[in-house]
Amino acid sequence: MSMFGQVYVKDNQYKIKGDFHHLTPNQPIRDADGWKLLGVTNPRDMTYIHSYGGEAVFFESLSQGKLMATRCDNPKCEAQGTIYQPFRIHCMDCLRKCTVIDMTDLAQKTAKIHTFMVCERSGAFSILDKPIKFINVEFDGVATILMGYLSLGDPKIGMSVVPIFKRTSPTYTILDLSWVPSGTPEKRLPEGFSY
């Protein structure tokens, strides 16, 4: 039995172990009326390596119930003190590396729905329940707007929302962060999520 591919880093280099490509036998495609061969399926399974680089702290923190942002602290930059969410590694004005900050409390107190859209159908690999309630979230004192999804309730512009985090079996992706209306009891949160 082969092992799915695994990656770890040693001496600042990726070390790859296991199988990353899995071939599946072709299957015939036949005409339903005459059973005539029309082609074959060509299934393939591939594991991709996706590096987070400087954003790794953002995704790791979600699994710990924290929402990290960045802030430009360059005193020579016109954008000094600007907070960015989504997380940015470098200030777009001065190009200096930003300071990582914890904005969990700010999000819990000031997050509001800026705008939203409800998606009845999605792509083949979406694991979110339909309809997906995509929301753009704004925060007091933050220059940018974060896109996410509302797990409970119906979105309304200006609605106060709070972040919830997938701490049980996290995926280490943006899906570990979701939003619910302020005042939602913890017992109503989706499985694996908490405040």
The 8 nearest C-alpha neighbors of each residue, nearest first, counted from 0:
[[1, 2, 3, 18, 17, 21, 4, 22],
 [2, 0, 3, 18, 17, 4, 21, 19],
 [1, 3, 17, 18, 4, 0, 5, 16],
 [4, 2, 18, 17, 19, 5, 1, 46],
 [3, 5, 17, 18, 19, 16, 2, 6],
 [4, 6, 16, 15, 17, 3, 7, 18],
 [7, 5, 15, 14, 16, 13, 4, 8],
 [6, 8, 14, 13, 9, 15, 5, 12],
 [7, 9, 13, 12, 14, 11, 10, 6],
 [8, 10, 11, 12, 13, 7, 14, 6],
 [11, 9, 12, 8, 13, 14, 7, 6],
 [10, 12, 9, 8, 13, 14, 7, 52],
 [13, 11, 8, 9, 10, 14, 7, 15],
 [12, 14, 8, 7, 15, 6, 9, 11],
 [15, 13, 7, 6, 8, 12, 16, 9],
 [14, 16, 6, 5, 13, 7, 17, 4],
 [17, 15, 5, 4, 6, 14, 18, 3],
 [18, 16, 4, 2, 3, 5, 19, 15],
 [19, 17, 4, 3, 20, 2, 1, 16],
 [18, 20, 4, 46, 45, 3, 17, 21],
 [21, 19, 45, 18, 44, 22, 46, 43],
 [22, 20, 44, 43, 23, 45, 19, 18],
 [21, 23, 43, 20, 24, 44, 42, 45],
 [22, 24, 42, 43, 25, 21, 41, 44],
 [25, 23, 26, 22, 42, 41, 40, 43],
 [24, 26, 41, 40, 39, 23, 42, 27],
 [25, 27, 40, 39, 24, 28, 41, 38],
 [28, 26, 39, 38, 29, 40, 25, 36],
 [29, 27, 38, 39, 37, 36, 26, 40],
 [30, 28, 36, 34, 35, 37, 31, 27],
 [29, 31, 34, 35, 32, 33, 36, 37],
 [30, 32, 34, 33, 29, 35, 28, 36],
 [33, 31, 30, 34, 35, 29, 36, 37],
 [32, 34, 35, 30, 31, 29, 36, 37],
 [33, 35, 30, 29, 31, 32, 36, 37],
 [34, 36, 30, 33, 29, 37, 31, 32],
 [37, 35, 29, 38, 28, 34, 30, 27],
 [38, 36, 29, 28, 35, 30, 39, 27],
 [39, 37, 28, 36, 27, 40, 29, 26],
 [40, 38, 27, 28, 26, 25, 41, 37],
 [41, 39, 26, 25, 42, 27, 28, 38],
 [40, 42, 25, 39, 43, 26, 24, 23],
 [43, 41, 23, 40, 25, 44, 22, 24],
 [42, 44, 22, 23, 21, 45, 41, 20],
 [45, 43, 21, 20, 22, 42, 46, 23],
 [44, 46, 20, 19, 47, 43, 21, 22],
 [45, 47, 19, 20, 48, 44, 4, 3],
 [46, 48, 49, 45, 19, 4, 20, 50],
 [47, 49, 50, 46, 6, 5, 4, 19],
 [48, 50, 47, 51, 52, 46, 6, 172],
 [51, 49, 52, 48, 55, 54, 53, 47],
 [52, 50, 55, 54, 53, 49, 58, 56],
 [51, 53, 54, 50, 55, 56, 49, 88],
 [52, 54, 55, 51, 88, 56, 57, 87],
 [53, 55, 51, 57, 56, 52, 58, 88],
 [54, 56, 51, 57, 58, 53, 52, 59],
 [57, 55, 59, 54, 58, 60, 53, 67],
 [56, 58, 60, 55, 54, 67, 59, 61],
 [59, 57, 61, 171, 55, 60, 56, 172],
 [60, 58, 56, 61, 62, 57, 55, 171],
 [61, 59, 63, 65, 62, 57, 58, 56],
 [60, 62, 64, 65, 63, 58, 59, 66],
 [61, 63, 166, 60, 59, 64, 169, 165],
 [64, 62, 60, 61, 65, 166, 59, 164],
 [63, 65, 61, 164, 62, 60, 194, 166],
 [66, 64, 60, 61, 103, 63, 67, 101],
 [67, 65, 103, 102, 101, 61, 60, 68],
 [66, 68, 101, 57, 102, 100, 65, 99],
 [69, 67, 86, 100, 84, 83, 99, 102],
 [68, 70, 99, 83, 98, 100, 97, 82],
 [71, 69, 82, 98, 97, 81, 80, 83],
 [70, 72, 97, 79, 80, 81, 73, 90],
 [71, 73, 79, 80, 74, 70, 97, 98],
 [72, 74, 76, 75, 79, 71, 95, 93],
 [75, 73, 76, 79, 72, 77, 71, 80],
 [74, 76, 73, 77, 79, 93, 78, 72],
 [77, 75, 78, 79, 73, 74, 93, 92],
 [76, 78, 79, 75, 92, 74, 93, 73],
 [77, 79, 76, 81, 80, 71, 92, 90],
 [80, 78, 71, 72, 76, 73, 81, 77],
 [79, 81, 71, 72, 70, 78, 82, 73],
 [82, 80, 70, 78, 79, 71, 142, 83],
 [83, 81, 70, 141, 69, 142, 80, 84],
 [82, 84, 69, 143, 85, 68, 86, 142],
 [85, 83, 86, 68, 143, 145, 144, 82],
 [84, 86, 145, 83, 87, 68, 144, 143],
 [85, 87, 84, 68, 69, 83, 88, 67],
 [88, 86, 89, 69, 83, 85, 90, 84],
 [87, 89, 97, 96, 53, 86, 90, 54],
 [90, 88, 96, 97, 94, 95, 87, 91],
 [91, 89, 94, 92, 95, 93, 71, 97],
 [90, 92, 94, 93, 89, 95, 87, 78],
 [93, 91, 90, 94, 78, 76, 77, 95],
 [92, 94, 95, 90, 76, 91, 73, 78],
 [95, 93, 90, 89, 91, 92, 96, 97],
 [96, 94, 89, 93, 90, 97, 73, 71],
 [95, 97, 89, 88, 90, 94, 98, 71],
 [98, 96, 71, 89, 70, 69, 88, 90],
 [97, 99, 70, 69, 71, 100, 72, 96],
 [98, 100, 69, 68, 97, 70, 67, 101],
 [101, 99, 68, 69, 67, 102, 98, 70],
 [100, 102, 67, 103, 66, 68, 65, 99],
 [101, 103, 105, 104, 67, 66, 106, 100],
 [102, 104, 66, 106, 105, 65, 101, 107],
 [105, 103, 107, 106, 102, 108, 101, 109],
 [104, 106, 102, 108, 103, 107, 109, 138],
 [107, 105, 110, 103, 109, 104, 108, 102],
 [106, 108, 161, 104, 105, 109, 103, 110],
 [107, 109, 105, 106, 104, 110, 161, 159],
 [108, 110, 106, 138, 139, 105, 107, 111],
 [111, 109, 138, 106, 160, 137, 159, 136],
 [112, 110, 159, 158, 157, 137, 160, 136],
 [111, 113, 136, 157, 156, 158, 114, 135],
 [112, 114, 135, 136, 156, 137, 157, 111],
 [113, 115, 135, 156, 112, 134, 116, 136],
 [116, 114, 134, 133, 135, 154, 117, 132],
 [117, 115, 133, 132, 118, 134, 114, 131],
 [116, 118, 132, 131, 133, 130, 119, 115],
 [117, 119, 131, 130, 120, 116, 132, 121],
 [120, 118, 130, 129, 117, 131, 121, 132],
 [121, 119, 118, 129, 130, 122, 131, 117],
 [122, 120, 125, 123, 118, 119, 129, 124],
 [121, 123, 124, 125, 120, 126, 127, 118],
 [122, 124, 125, 121, 126, 120, 127, 129],
 [125, 123, 122, 126, 121, 127, 120, 128],
 [126, 124, 127, 122, 123, 121, 128, 129],
 [125, 127, 124, 128, 123, 129, 122, 121],
 [126, 128, 125, 129, 131, 130, 174, 121],
 [127, 129, 130, 131, 126, 125, 150, 132],
 [130, 128, 131, 119, 127, 120, 118, 121],
 [129, 131, 119, 118, 128, 132, 117, 120],
 [132, 130, 129, 118, 117, 133, 128, 119],
 [131, 133, 117, 149, 148, 116, 130, 134],
 [134, 132, 148, 116, 115, 147, 131, 117],
 [135, 133, 115, 147, 148, 146, 114, 136],
 [134, 136, 146, 114, 113, 145, 112, 115],
 [135, 137, 112, 145, 113, 144, 111, 146],
 [138, 136, 144, 111, 110, 113, 112, 145],
 [139, 137, 110, 109, 141, 140, 106, 111],
 [138, 140, 141, 109, 137, 110, 105, 106],
 [139, 141, 138, 142, 82, 81, 105, 137],
 [142, 140, 82, 138, 139, 143, 83, 81],
 [143, 141, 83, 82, 81, 140, 144, 84],
 [142, 144, 84, 83, 141, 145, 85, 137],
 [145, 143, 137, 136, 135, 84, 146, 85],
 [146, 144, 136, 85, 135, 84, 147, 137],
 [147, 145, 135, 134, 136, 144, 133, 148],
 [148, 146, 134, 133, 177, 135, 145, 149],
 [147, 149, 133, 134, 132, 177, 178, 150],
 [148, 150, 178, 132, 179, 151, 177, 133],
 [151, 149, 179, 178, 148, 177, 152, 189],
 [152, 150, 179, 149, 153, 180, 178, 188],
 [153, 151, 154, 180, 150, 179, 149, 132],
 [152, 154, 155, 151, 132, 149, 180, 150],
 [155, 153, 152, 156, 115, 158, 132, 149],
 [154, 156, 158, 157, 153, 112, 115, 114],
 [155, 157, 112, 114, 158, 113, 154, 115],
 [156, 158, 112, 111, 113, 155, 159, 114],
 [159, 157, 111, 112, 155, 156, 160, 154],
 [158, 160, 111, 181, 110, 180, 157, 112],
 [161, 159, 180, 181, 179, 110, 111, 178],
 [160, 162, 107, 178, 181, 179, 180, 110],
 [163, 161, 178, 177, 107, 179, 164, 176],
 [162, 164, 194, 177, 193, 178, 176, 192],
 [163, 165, 176, 192, 64, 193, 175, 166],
 [166, 164, 192, 175, 191, 169, 167, 62],
 [165, 167, 62, 169, 164, 192, 191, 63],
 [166, 168, 191, 169, 165, 192, 62, 190],
 [169, 167, 166, 170, 191, 165, 62, 171],
 [170, 168, 165, 166, 171, 167, 62, 175],
 [169, 171, 172, 175, 168, 174, 165, 62],
 [172, 170, 58, 169, 59, 175, 62, 173],
 [173, 171, 174, 170, 175, 58, 169, 176],
 [172, 174, 175, 176, 171, 58, 147, 61],
 [173, 175, 176, 172, 177, 170, 171, 165],
 [176, 174, 165, 173, 164, 172, 169, 61],
 [177, 175, 164, 174, 173, 163, 61, 165],
 [176, 178, 163, 148, 162, 149, 147, 150],
 [179, 177, 162, 149, 161, 163, 150, 160],
 [178, 180, 160, 151, 161, 149, 150, 181],
 [181, 179, 160, 183, 159, 161, 182, 178],
 [182, 180, 160, 161, 183, 159, 179, 107],
 [181, 183, 184, 180, 179, 161, 160, 185],
 [182, 184, 181, 180, 185, 179, 187, 188],
 [185, 183, 186, 187, 182, 188, 181, 180],
 [184, 186, 187, 188, 183, 193, 194, 192],
 [185, 187, 184, 188, 183, 189, 193, 190],
 [188, 186, 185, 184, 189, 183, 151, 190],
 [187, 189, 185, 186, 192, 190, 193, 184],
 [190, 188, 192, 191, 187, 150, 193, 151],
 [189, 191, 192, 188, 167, 165, 193, 187],
 [190, 192, 167, 165, 166, 189, 193, 168],
 [193, 191, 165, 164, 190, 189, 166, 163],
 [192, 194, 163, 164, 165, 185, 188, 191],
 [193, 163, 164, 64, 162, 192, 185, 161]]
